[in-house]
Amino acid sequence: MAVVSSAEESPCKPGFDSDLIFKVNKKHLKQSTRLGKVGFTDCTDRTRFLFSTDDSRFVFNSDGVLTVKRAVVLHEGHQDFFVYSWDSQGNKMTVPVMVLQHGHHHVSRDAEHHHGGHRHQNHHNTEVDSAADHPHVAVYYFPKSSKGLRRRKRDWVIPPINIPENSNGPFPLKMVTIRSSEDKIKKIIYRITGPGANEDPVGLFTMDKDTGDLFVHRRLDREEQGHYTLLAHADVEDPMEIIINVIDMNDNKPIFEQTSYVAEVAESSPKGTTVIQVKATDADEPGNDNSILKYMILSQEPKLPSDSMFAINSFNGAIMVEGVGLDREKYPEYTLEIQAADTKGEGLTGKTKVTLNVTDSNDNPPVFTASTYQGSVDENAVGVQVVKMSVTDEDEPNTPAWNANFKIIRGDPDKLFSIETGSNKQEGIIKTAKRLDFETNRTHTLEVIVENDVPFTIPLTNSTATVVVTVNDVNEPPIFKEKEMTVQKREDLSVDSVIMNSEAEDPDFARENPVKYKIIDDPENWLKVDEDSGLVKVKSLMDRESPNVTDNKYTVLLGAYDNDPVPATGTGTLIIILEDVNDNAPAIVERETQMCRHQDASAPVLLTVTDRDGPLHSAPYNVMVHEASKPKWSAQMNSNSMSVIMRLKMKPFSYLKEMYLTQDETCGNTVVDKTVGTPQLKKESPQCSLK
């Protein structure tokens, strides 16, 4: 191990002895290889310290011994990184470290010149700067050039110069010294060019033209610019590239993207459920400890039912459910204070607040306010409310976990009842869906269960209640054994003839009320009914041809009633099918007809015949002219025997002839012929005659 240090003695100053170079013989370094030991003091008696590096392949023990943590290959012959430690005041100290393969020349690339058959290996020499004001300053030499043609290329670089940002100086602060090996024999003029020298920002770096000392004139900010590339010039040398790396210092604290966060967590969330992810950023160098953040929960309010209800992923800021017992009804909100800290959780910090609103889950069952409910309803009433059943639920009101649904699970095999949820979503309303019968069942016992719109999120037992419904007896009307009674009778049935015997029963058998009968509607007043027996008889002669008979049917409404103080009447319909008899004579529709004076006597007169009786007692018809009119008139039926064709046998006179014609199965055929001296009609309408 080679350590670069100053020869000047100075009072104790906490920090590393010098920049560190550890030389090794192999390119491949195995795990657990011991590389050497660093020198560090905090100006106390302590001999062990906390060290860390920005290269996880190397590890420092507390005594300062550097060891290979994971196998390393020195592809370029060296590996550079930084080591950190802290003094007794908590101040962070940083020093660059180089692991260098022995015999390797640390340049940007090996420079081999072939000239005159000779091969020259060029390399940098490092020595301690003896300047009293700037200890620990390295001195680098321009590489020697080959004899012959000088190459004006940026072929040579020195190891990067690392300078911490935010240095307190004093300024100008000397960083390194660049020299030419020719300065021992001649005067050399040194200078630098590039951004930060003679280009913007001009004057940030300068070089002493006589000594080659390189200075920085003010604090550097890595977040503003992380590195600078300059060219060092000497009169007799090729330009040499200088790379200045601004080493990140932990001068930026983590900043959360939001000053506060709000999220929701379901009270039924299992352990491991991600609720929200917070994120902070750090403006320090990416990938550096100064920007690698770790998250943690500083506090939780309330600390119930435990102070670790939530956990946070220390790497990505995801907040998860950790504990059990989230209960919106008890603890509806949690407030977490979250911290993000850089340097892997040990450096600068930023904070934010996270508010977690616990949302309701169906973890409370609806419960009936009573175990038994009583209700009563009159028999035969449909759609009538029987009872209301109230429940309570500790879940959040007006949510699916709170809304109640009811179901009858026992005691109603015939679906006599219905149940629905009231408008307030916390009561069940039982109604009658069908008629109840007091005489059949005076009491109904129902079992009702209550549920929510959504299933329970934890194992719970449904609440049930018993409902006892009492059926109230009411006076029911008697009921005819046949609601519609049909009989067939001749229309000429004589008075007091029996039509039928109607029969009704009172369903209120417990009351033992006698049943009585009456006629409620008899349009022609043809019938009568015995009040006690229900026997229906003919009161007056019936007529099938009555306008109240339709399709031979005559309808009568019968009533059956009891003798209750508030009597109830039941009804039955009696339909009498009337058989037709020949009780109506044919009739000529044209009650009169005329012939003109000059009308052809042979022209027929057509008369239409009708009969109110049915088809069996009407057409076909026969016609005959009365004996007295035969000399003057002739008559015959038309081809369908429905009309009479009349012809006058003599020429028309100035008088009107009237003729009477009668014919059907009951009456004889008669034609009456009368002559009058003036055109004045004389109407005679004997029985069974047609005019």
C-alpha positions in Angstrom: 0.0 0.0 0.0 1.2 3.5 -0.9 0.0 6.5 0.9 0.5 10.0 -0.3 1.1 12.5 2.5 2.7 15.8 3.3 5.9 16.1 5.2 4.8 19.1 7.1 3.8 18.7 10.7 0.5 20.4 11.7 -1.8 20.4 14.7 -4.2 17.4 14.9 -6.9 17.7 12.3 -9.7 15.1 12.1 -9.7 13.2 8.9 -7.9 10.7 6.7 -4.1 10.7 6.5 -4.1 11.2 2.8 -5.6 10.1 -0.5 -5.3 6.3 -0.6 -3.7 4.0 -3.2 -3.8 0.3 -2.6 -1.5 -1.7 -4.9 -2.3 -5.3 -5.8 -0.5 -7.9 -7.9 -3.5 -9.5 -9.6 -6.2 -8.2 -11.9 -8.8 -10.6 -10.4 -9.5 -10.0 -6.7 -11.2 -12.7 -4.8 -13.8 -12.3 -2.1 -12.3 -11.6 1.4 -9.0 -10.4 -0.1 -7.3 -8.0 2.4 -6.1 -5.0 0.6 -4.6 -2.8 3.3 -5.5 -0.3 6.0 -6.5 3.3 6.0 -5.3 5.9 8.5 -8.1 8.0 10.1 -8.3 10.0 13.3 -10.9 12.1 15.0 -8.3 13.6 17.4 -9.6 11.5 20.2 -8.4 8.2 21.8 -10.8 6.2 19.6 -9.2 3.6 17.3 -12.3 2.2 15.7 -14.6 4.1 13.4 -17.6 3.6 11.1 -16.5 3.5 7.4 -18.6 3.2 4.3 -17.9 3.3 0.6 -19.7 4.1 -2.6 -18.7 0.8 -4.1 -20.5 -2.1 -2.5 -17.8 -4.6 -3.7 -15.4 -3.3 -1.0 -15.9 -3.0 2.7 -14.0 -1.3 5.5 -13.9 -2.8 8.9 -14.1 -0.5 11.9 -10.3 -0.8 12.4 -9.8 0.7 8.8 -8.9 -2.6 7.1 -10.1 -2.7 3.5 -11.4 -6.1 2.3 -13.0 -7.3 -1.0 -16.6 -8.0 -0.3 -17.4 -9.5 -3.7 -15.0 -10.6 -6.5 -13.6 -7.7 -8.5 -11.9 -7.6 -11.9 -9.7 -4.6 -12.5 -10.5 -4.4 -16.2 -8.6 -1.1 -16.6 -6.0 -2.0 -14.1 -7.5 0.1 -11.4 -10.7 0.8 -9.5 -11.6 4.2 -8.0 -14.1 4.9 -5.3 -14.6 6.9 -2.2 -14.6 6.1 1.5 -16.5 8.0 4.1 -16.2 8.3 7.9 -17.4 10.6 10.6 -15.6 12.4 13.4 -16.7 12.7 17.0 -18.7 15.8 16.1 -20.7 14.0 13.4 -18.9 15.7 10.5 -18.5 13.5 7.4 -15.1 13.0 6.0 -14.5 11.8 2.4 -11.3 10.6 0.7 -10.8 9.1 -2.8 -9.4 5.5 -2.9 -7.7 3.7 -5.8 -7.1 0.0 -6.0 -4.2 -0.2 -8.5 -2.8 -3.3 -10.2 1.0 -3.3 -9.7 2.9 -2.3 -12.8 -0.2 -0.8 -14.4 0.2 2.7 -15.8 -2.8 4.7 -14.9 -3.5 6.8 -18.0 -6.6 7.2 -20.2 -5.1 4.5 -22.4 -1.6 3.0 -22.6 0.6 5.1 -24.9 3.2 3.1 -26.7 5.4 4.8 -29.3 7.4 2.7 -31.7 10.5 4.6 -33.0 13.8 3.2 -34.2 12.9 -0.3 -33.1 12.7 0.9 -29.4 9.6 0.7 -27.3 9.0 3.3 -24.6 6.4 2.8 -21.8 5.0 6.2 -20.6 3.4 6.6 -17.1 2.6 9.3 -14.5 4.6 9.9 -11.5 2.9 11.0 -8.2 4.7 12.7 -5.4 3.9 14.8 -2.4 3.6 18.5 -2.9 5.8 20.3 -0.3 3.9 23.6 -0.4 3.2 24.6 3.1 -0.1 26.2 2.4 -1.6 23.3 0.5 -0.8 19.9 2.1 -1.9 16.6 0.5 -1.6 18.0 -3.1 -0.5 15.6 -5.7 2.0 16.5 -8.4 1.6 15.0 -11.9 4.1 15.2 -14.8 3.5 15.5 -18.4 4.4 12.2 -20.0 7.6 12.0 -22.0 7.3 12.3 -25.7 8.9 10.0 -28.3 11.9 11.3 -30.2 11.1 12.6 -33.6 7.8 14.0 -34.8 5.8 15.5 -31.9 2.2 14.4 -31.7 -0.1 17.3 -31.0 -3.0 15.2 -29.7 -4.9 14.9 -26.4 -3.2 11.6 -25.8 -2.4 11.9 -22.1 -4.6 12.2 -19.1 -3.9 12.2 -15.4 -6.2 10.5 -12.9 -9.4 12.5 -12.4 -9.1 15.2 -9.9 -11.8 14.9 -7.3 -12.9 17.9 -5.4 -15.8 18.0 -3.0 -18.6 20.4 -3.7 -19.3 23.2 -1.3 -15.7 23.4 -0.1 -15.0 26.2 2.3 -11.6 26.9 0.8 -9.6 29.0 1.6 -9.8 30.2 -2.0 -8.0 30.1 -4.3 -7.6 26.4 -3.4 -4.8 24.5 -4.9 -5.9 21.1 -6.2 -2.9 19.6 -8.0 0.4 20.6 -9.6 1.1 19.8 -13.2 4.8 19.8 -14.2 7.0 19.1 -17.1 10.1 17.0 -16.6 11.9 19.6 -18.7 11.4 22.3 -16.0 14.7 21.3 -14.4 16.7 22.3 -17.4 14.6 25.1 -18.9 11.9 27.7 -18.1 8.4 26.2 -18.7 5.3 28.3 -19.1 2.1 26.5 -18.0 -1.5 27.3 -18.8 -5.0 25.7 -19.0 -7.8 26.0 -21.5 -11.4 24.9 -21.7 -14.7 25.6 -20.0 -14.0 27.0 -16.5 -10.6 28.4 -17.6 -10.7 30.6 -20.7 -14.3 29.7 -21.5 -17.5 30.2 -19.5 -17.4 30.1 -16.6 -14.2 32.0 -17.2 -11.7 32.1 -14.3 -13.2 29.3 -12.2 -9.9 27.4 -12.6 -6.5 29.0 -13.0 -3.0 27.6 -13.4 0.2 29.3 -12.2 2.2 29.8 -15.3 5.5 29.3 -13.5 4.7 26.4 -11.1 1.9 24.6 -12.9 -0.2 24.8 -9.7 -4.0 24.3 -10.5 -6.4 26.4 -8.5 -10.2 26.6 -8.0 -11.5 30.0 -7.1 -14.9 29.4 -5.5 -17.2 26.7 -4.2 -18.4 24.2 -6.7 -21.9 22.8 -6.9 -22.3 19.3 -8.3 -26.0 19.8 -8.9 -25.0 22.8 -11.1 -22.2 21.0 -13.0 -20.8 17.6 -12.1 -17.4 17.7 -13.9 -15.1 19.9 -16.0 -12.7 18.9 -18.7 -9.6 21.1 -19.2 -6.4 20.9 -21.3 -3.1 21.6 -19.6 -0.4 23.1 -21.8 3.4 23.3 -21.4 5.7 24.8 -24.0 7.6 21.6 -24.7 4.8 19.1 -24.1 1.7 17.8 -25.8 -1.6 19.0 -24.3 -2.8 16.9 -21.4 -6.4 16.4 -20.5 -7.5 17.2 -17.0 -10.8 15.9 -15.7 -12.1 17.5 -12.6 -14.9 15.6 -10.9 -17.1 17.6 -8.4 -17.6 15.1 -5.6 -21.1 15.1 -4.4 -21.6 16.1 -0.8 -24.8 15.6 1.0 -26.1 19.1 0.6 -29.6 18.3 -0.5 -32.2 16.8 1.7 -35.0 14.6 0.4 -38.1 16.3 -0.7 -41.5 14.6 -1.0 -43.5 15.1 -4.1 -46.4 16.1 -1.9 -46.4 17.9 1.5 -49.3 15.7 2.5 -51.1 12.6 1.1 -54.6 11.3 1.6 -55.7 7.7 0.9 -58.4 5.2 1.9 -58.0 1.8 3.4 -60.8 -0.7 3.8 -61.2 -1.8 7.4 -61.2 -5.4 6.2 -57.9 -5.1 4.4 -55.6 -8.1 5.1 -52.0 -7.7 6.2 -49.8 -6.8 3.2 -52.4 -4.7 1.4 -50.8 -1.7 -0.3 -52.6 1.5 0.6 -50.5 4.2 -1.0 -47.0 4.9 -2.2 -45.2 8.1 -1.3 -42.1 9.3 -3.2 -39.3 11.7 -2.3 -36.5 12.8 -4.5 -32.9 14.0 -3.7 -31.0 16.4 -5.9 -27.7 14.9 -5.0 -25.8 12.6 -7.3 -27.9 9.7 -8.5 -26.7 6.3 -7.3 -24.7 7.9 -4.6 -25.4 7.3 -1.0 -26.3 11.0 -0.8 -29.3 10.3 -3.0 -30.2 6.8 -2.0 -33.2 7.2 0.2 -34.8 5.0 2.9 -38.3 5.5 4.1 -39.7 5.0 7.6 -42.8 5.7 9.6 -41.9 8.1 12.4 -45.3 8.2 14.1 -48.9 6.9 13.9 -51.9 8.5 15.4 -53.9 7.0 17.0 -51.7 4.3 18.3 -54.6 1.9 18.5 -55.3 -0.9 18.5 -51.5 -1.0 18.1 -48.8 1.4 17.2 -47.8 -0.6 14.2 -50.9 -0.8 12.2 -49.0 0.2 9.1 -45.5 -0.5 7.6 -43.6 1.1 4.8 -41.3 -0.4 2.3 -38.0 1.4 3.1 -36.9 1.4 -0.5 -39.9 2.4 -2.6 -42.2 4.2 0.0 -45.2 1.8 -0.4 -47.3 1.9 2.7 -49.0 -1.4 3.6 -51.3 -2.7 6.2 -49.3 -4.4 8.9 -51.5 -4.9 11.9 -55.0 -6.4 12.5 -58.0 -4.7 14.0 -58.7 -1.8 11.6 -62.2 -0.7 12.7 -63.8 2.3 11.1 -66.4 2.5 13.8 -63.7 3.0 16.5 -60.8 4.5 14.6 -62.0 6.1 11.3 -58.7 7.9 10.5 -55.0 7.4 11.0 -52.3 10.0 10.5 -48.8 8.9 9.7 -45.6 11.0 9.7 -43.3 9.6 7.1 -39.5 10.3 6.8 -37.2 9.9 3.9 -33.5 10.0 4.7 -30.5 9.9 2.3 -27.2 8.1 2.8 -29.2 5.0 3.1 -31.3 6.4 6.0 -28.6 8.0 8.0 -28.3 11.4 6.4 -30.5 14.4 5.7 -34.2 13.9 6.1 -37.5 15.1 4.6 -40.9 14.5 6.0 -44.5 14.3 4.9 -47.9 13.5 6.4 -50.2 10.8 5.2 -53.9 10.7 6.2 -55.5 7.3 5.9 -59.3 7.3 6.0 -60.6 3.9 7.1 -63.5 3.0 4.8 -66.3 0.8 5.9 -66.4 -2.9 5.3 -69.3 -5.2 6.2 -67.9 -6.3 9.5 -71.0 -5.6 11.6 -74.3 -7.5 11.1 -77.7 -5.9 11.1 -79.5 -6.9 14.4 -83.2 -6.9 15.1 -84.2 -4.6 17.9 -86.5 -7.3 19.3 -86.5 -11.1 19.1 -90.2 -11.4 18.7 -92.7 -9.2 16.9 -96.6 -9.3 17.1 -99.0 -8.3 14.4 -102.7 -8.8 13.5 -104.7 -8.5 10.3 -108.3 -9.0 9.3 -108.9 -12.1 7.3 -109.3 -11.7 3.5 -107.4 -8.4 3.5 -104.7 -8.4 0.8 -101.7 -6.0 0.6 -102.3 -4.8 4.2 -99.3 -4.1 6.5 -99.0 -6.5 9.3 -95.9 -5.4 11.2 -92.7 -3.4 11.0 -89.4 -4.8 12.2 -86.6 -2.5 13.0 -82.8 -3.3 13.0 -79.6 -1.6 13.8 -76.2 -1.8 12.1 -72.9 -0.3 13.2 -71.5 0.0 9.7 -71.5 3.3 7.9 -75.1 4.5 7.2 -76.4 4.5 3.7 -73.8 2.1 2.4 -74.2 -1.4 1.0 -72.7 -2.7 4.3 -75.5 -1.0 6.2 -78.6 -1.3 4.0 -80.8 -4.2 5.3 -82.7 -6.8 3.3 -85.2 -9.2 4.8 -86.4 -12.7 4.0 -89.1 -15.0 5.5 -87.3 -18.3 5.9 -89.9 -20.4 7.8 -93.6 -20.5 8.5 -95.0 -19.4 5.1 -95.1 -22.4 2.8 -98.1 -21.0 0.9 -96.5 -17.5 0.3 -99.3 -15.8 2.2 -97.0 -12.9 3.2 -94.6 -10.6 1.5 -91.7 -8.7 3.1 -89.9 -5.6 1.9 -87.4 -3.1 3.1 -88.6 0.3 4.3 -87.4 3.6 2.9 -85.0 4.1 5.7 -83.2 0.8 4.9 -83.4 -0.3 8.5 -86.8 -1.8 8.8 -88.7 -4.7 7.3 -92.4 -4.4 6.5 -94.5 -7.6 6.4 -97.7 -7.4 4.3 -100.4 -9.9 3.3 -99.8 -11.3 -0.2 -103.0 -13.5 -0.2 -106.2 -13.7 1.7 -106.0 -15.2 5.1 -108.8 -17.4 6.5 -109.6 -17.2 10.1 -111.5 -20.4 10.0 -108.6 -22.3 8.5 -105.7 -20.8 10.5 -106.0 -18.2 13.2 -102.3 -17.7 13.9 -99.2 -17.7 11.6 -95.7 -17.9 13.1 -93.0 -16.6 10.8 -89.2 -16.6 11.1 -87.4 -13.7 9.4 -83.7 -13.2 8.7 -81.9 -9.9 7.9 -78.9 -9.5 5.6 -77.0 -6.6 4.0 -76.7 -5.7 0.3 -73.1 -7.1 0.4 -71.7 -10.2 2.1 -69.9 -10.0 5.4 -66.1 -9.5 5.2 -65.5 -11.5 8.3 -67.4 -14.5 9.7 -70.6 -13.2 11.3 -74.0 -14.7 12.3 -77.2 -13.4 10.7 -79.8 -12.0 13.1 -83.2 -13.6 13.0 -86.6 -12.7 14.6 -89.9 -14.4 15.1 -93.2 -12.8 13.9 -96.5 -13.9 15.3 -99.5 -12.9 13.1 -103.0 -13.1 14.5 -105.8 -13.4 12.0 -108.9 -11.4 13.0 -112.3 -12.9 12.3 -114.6 -10.8 10.1 -118.2 -11.5 9.0 -117.8 -13.1 5.6 -120.7 -13.3 3.2 -122.3 -16.7 2.4 -120.8 -18.4 -0.6 -122.9 -20.1 -3.3 -121.9 -23.6 -4.0 -122.0 -22.7 -7.6 -120.9 -19.1 -8.4 -122.7 -19.4 -11.8 -125.8 -21.6 -12.1 -127.2 -22.5 -15.5 -130.6 -24.1 -16.3 -132.7 -24.6 -19.5 -136.5 -23.9 -19.4 -139.3 -23.4 -21.9 -140.3 -19.8 -22.3 -143.9 -20.5 -21.7 -143.3 -22.1 -18.3 -146.3 -21.5 -16.1 -146.3 -19.3 -13.0 -144.9 -21.0 -9.8 -143.0 -23.5 -11.9 -139.6 -24.3 -10.2 -136.6 -23.0 -12.0 -133.9 -24.4 -9.6 -132.9 -24.7 -5.9 -129.9 -22.4 -5.2 -127.7 -23.2 -2.2 -125.1 -21.1 -0.3 -123.0 -21.7 2.8 -121.7 -19.3 5.4 -117.9 -19.7 5.8 -118.2 -18.3 9.4 -119.3 -21.7 10.6 -118.4 -20.8 14.2 -121.0 -18.0 14.2 -123.8 -20.4 13.1 -125.7 -17.7 11.3 -128.6 -18.9 9.1 -128.4 -18.1 5.4 -131.2 -16.3 3.6 -131.7 -15.6 -0.1 -133.0 -12.7 -2.2 -133.1 -11.6 -5.8 -130.8 -8.7 -6.4 -131.3 -8.1 -10.1 -134.2 -9.5 -12.3 -134.6 -7.2 -15.2 -138.1 -8.5 -16.3 -139.3 -9.3 -12.8 -140.1 -12.9 -13.9 -138.7 -14.8 -10.9 -139.1 -15.1 -7.1 -136.9 -16.9 -4.5 -137.8 -18.5 -1.2 -136.0 -16.5 1.5 -135.1 -19.5 3.6 -134.6 -22.4 1.1 -133.3 -20.6 -1.9 -135.9 -22.2 -4.2 -136.3 -20.1 -7.4 -139.7 -20.1 -9.1 -141.5 -18.4 -12.0 -143.3 -15.2 -10.9 -144.6 -14.1 -14.2 -144.6 -15.6 -17.7 -141.2 -15.4 -19.4 -140.7 -14.4 -23.1 -137.7 -15.5 -25.1 -138.2 -12.5 -27.4 -137.7 -10.0 -24.6 -135.0 -7.4 -25.2 -133.3 -8.5 -21.9 -132.7 -12.0 -23.4 -129.5 -12.3 -25.3 -128.7 -15.5 -27.3 -131.7 -17.2 -25.6 -130.1 -16.4 -22.2 -131.7 -14.5 -19.4 -129.4 -13.6 -16.4 -130.6 -13.0 -12.8 -128.3 -12.0 -9.9 -129.1 -13.9 -6.7 -128.0 -12.9 -3.2 -127.3 -14.9 -0.1 -126.9 -13.1 3.2 -126.6 -13.8 6.9 -128.4 -12.3 9.9 -125.3 -10.7 11.5 -125.7 -7.2 13.0 -123.7 -6.1 10.0 -124.9 -8.5 7.4 -122.7 -9.6 4.6 -124.1 -10.6 1.2 -122.7 -13.1 -1.3 -123.8 -13.3 -4.8 -124.4 -15.9 -7.4 -125.5 -15.7 -11.1 -128.4 -17.6 -12.5 -128.5 -18.1 -16.2 -131.8 -19.4 -17.8 -131.6 -20.7 -21.3 -135.1 -20.1 -22.7 -136.5 -22.7 -25.1 -138.5 -21.1 -27.9 -142.2 -21.8 -28.5 -144.4 -20.6 -31.3 -146.1 -17.7 -29.5 -145.6 -15.0 -32.1 -147.6 -14.7 -35.4 -145.9 -13.7 -38.7 -146.0 -10.0 -39.5 -145.8 -8.0 -42.8 -143.2 -5.3 -42.4 -144.9 -2.9 -44.8 -148.0 -1.9 -42.9 -149.4 -0.2 -46.1 -148.7 0.0 -49.8 -150.1 2.0 -52.7 -150.5 1.5 -56.4 -150.6 4.5 -58.8 -153.6 5.1 -61.1 -151.6 4.5 -64.3 -149.4 1.7 -62.8 -149.4 -1.5 -64.8 -151.8 -3.8 -63.1 -149.6 -6.8 -63.7 -146.7 -5.2 -61.8 -146.2 -7.0 -58.5 -146.2 -5.6 -55.0 -143.5 -7.1 -52.8 -144.3 -7.5 -49.1 -141.7 -8.7 -46.4 -142.7 -11.2 -43.8 -141.1 -11.5 -40.3 -141.6 -13.6 -37.2 -140.2 -12.9 -33.7 -140.0 -16.6 -32.9 -136.9 -18.6 -33.5 -136.1 -20.5 -36.7 -138.2 -23.5 -35.8 -141.3 -21.4 -35.6 -140.9 -18.9 -38.5 -140.1 -19.3 -42.2 -141.0 -20.8 -44.6 -144.3 -19.1 -44.9 -147.5 -19.8 -46.9 -149.8 -17.1 -48.3 -153.5 -17.1 -49.3 -155.8 -14.3 -50.5 -159.1 -14.0 -48.7 -162.1 -15.3 -50.6 -163.5 -11.8 -50.9 -160.3 -10.5 -52.5 -159.6 -13.3 -54.8 -161.3 -11.7 -57.8 -159.2 -8.7 -57.6 -155.9 -9.9 -56.0 -153.4 -12.7 -56.4 -150.6 -13.6 -53.9 -147.7 -16.0 -53.8 -144.5 -16.4 -51.8 -141.2 -15.6 -53.5 -138.5 -18.2 -54.1 -137.1 -18.2 -50.6 -140.6 -18.1 -49.0 -139.7 -15.0 -47.1 -141.7 -12.4 -49.0 -145.2 -12.0 -50.4 -145.7 -11.1 -54.1 -149.1 -9.3 -54.6 -150.6 -8.6 -58.0 -153.8 -6.7 -58.9 -156.1 -8.6 -61.3 -157.9 -5.5 -62.6 -156.9 -2.1 -63.8 -156.3 0.5 -61.1 -159.2 2.5 -60.0 -159.4 5.8 -58.1 -159.9 4.0 -54.9 -157.5 2.4 -52.5 -157.7 -1.3 -51.9 -156.9 -2.6 -48.4 -156.1 -6.2 -47.9 -155.6 -8.2 -44.7 -153.5 -11.3 -44.8 -153.1 -13.8 -41.9 -151.1 -17.0 -41.9 -149.1 -19.2 -39.6 -149.5 -22.5 -37.9 -151.9 -21.2 -35.3 -154.1 -18.7 -37.3 -156.0 -19.3 -40.5 -155.2 -17.5 -43.8 -157.4 -14.5 -44.3 -157.4 -11.7 -46.9 -159.8 -8.8 -46.4 -160.7 -6.6 -49.3 -162.5 -3.3 -48.7 -163.2 -0.6 -51.2 -163.6 2.9 -50.0 -164.6 5.9 -52.0 -161.8 8.1 -51.0 -158.1 7.5 -50.6 -158.4 7.1 -46.9 -156.9 4.1 -45.1 -158.9 2.1 -42.8 -156.8 -0.1 -40.4 -158.2 -3.2 -38.9 -155.9 -5.4 -36.8 -157.7 -8.5 -35.7 -155.9 -11.0 -33.5 -153.5 -13.3 -35.4 -153.7 -11.1 -38.4 -151.1 -9.2 -40.4 -152.0 -5.8 -41.8 
